[in-house]
């Protein structure tokens, strides 16, 4: 059987949500992120996400979503995905992650990349303020 890149992406997505031995399970499955029920079947996943536009595209999951479905998963460039997840790398607590998610929820997909460059500083200020408030209490 010839395994397609879409099939490999689907398998990886499932592993990230269900396989505790997968390196990035802690960012997905351990946080309660699950694929939607219909995505148990590869053909439903492929119908919703579509074929990979080119070899430079990878699956991107909206970091604010806890269910992986047609509204929260799509193809993007590796550079875009890397930039988008950057603010989450330094988050040390679930509270900080929630603050970042709340900040990012107001942006639609077309605005994500332009938003990122202008608001990394804003996210850092929000996180510093949240940590400061927590210490003061």
N, C-alpha and C positions, 0 to 999 in steps of 0.2 A: 504494500500500500504506500502510495506517495503522500507523505504528510505535508500539508500546506502550512504556510506561515500563520494563517488565520487559526488553524487548528492548534498550532503550538502556542499562540497567544491565548487561546481559550483555555488550554490545559494549564498554562502558567497562572492565569487569573484564578482558576479553581484551586490550584495548589496554594496560592497566596492566601486564600480564604479558609482552606481546610487542612493543609498539611503543616503541622507544627514544626517539622524539620526543614521547611523552606526558609532560607535566610531572612526574607522580608515578611514572614508571617506576622511578626509583631506589629507591623504597620497596617495590616489588613484584618486577618482572621482574629487576632487577639483583641482588636478594637471593635469586633462585632460586625465588620463589613462582610456582606454576603451577596452572591449573585442572585438575581431574581429567579423565581421558581422555574420559569420557562427556559432559562439558560442552562438547565441540566442537560438539555439536548443541544448539541453543537449546531444543528441546522437552524434552530431558533436564534441562537447567538449571531450566527452569520447573517441571517435575515435582518436582524436589528442593527448590527454594526456595519455590515457590508464588507466587501473585500478590501484588503490593504491597498491603498492607492499607489504606493511605491515602496521600495526597500528601505527607505529612510524613515518610514512612519512606524510608530509604536502605539500600543494602546495607552490611552490617558484616562485616568479616573478622576472625576471631580473630587477634590479632597473634602468637600463638604457633604458628600453623599455617603450614606451607610448601606445603601442597596445599589448593586451594580446592575444597571439596566440601560435601555436605549437613550435615556435622558442624562445619564451620568458617565457614560463611557464612549469614547470616540477615538479616532486615529489622530495622532499629532506627531510633530517632529520630536526627536530625542532632546534637542536643545530647549524646546518649549517645556517639555515635561520636567526637565532638570531645573529650569528657572522657576517654574511654578511651585515645585516642592521645596525649594531652598528655605523659605521661612520656617518650615516644619522641622528642619534638621536641628535647629537650636532649641526647639521647644523641649523642656525637661519634664513638664507635668501635663496631665490631662487638661487641667485648667488653661494652661498656655495654648494648647492645641485648640481648645474650644474658643478662646479669644481670637486666634488667627482665623478660624472657620467663620466666626461671626462677622469679622471684618471683611472677609472675602465673599461672603454670600451675596453682596449687593452687585457683583459684577457678572455680566453675561459672557458667554463663551467668546464672542468676537472681541470683547474688550480685555480679555485676560492678559495677553502679552504686554500690551501698552500699559495696563494698570500695574503690572508687576514692577516695572522699572521705576515708576513714580511713587510707589507706596511701600517699598521695603523699609524705608526709614520710618514711615508711619507705623508699620507693624512693630518695628523694634521699639518705638516710643510707647506704644500701647502695652507691649509686654513688660517693659521696664516699669511703667506705671502700675501695672497689675502686681508685679512682684513687690514693688515698694509698698503698695496698699496692704498686701498680705503681711509684710513684715511689721507694719505699724499696728496691726490689730492684735 
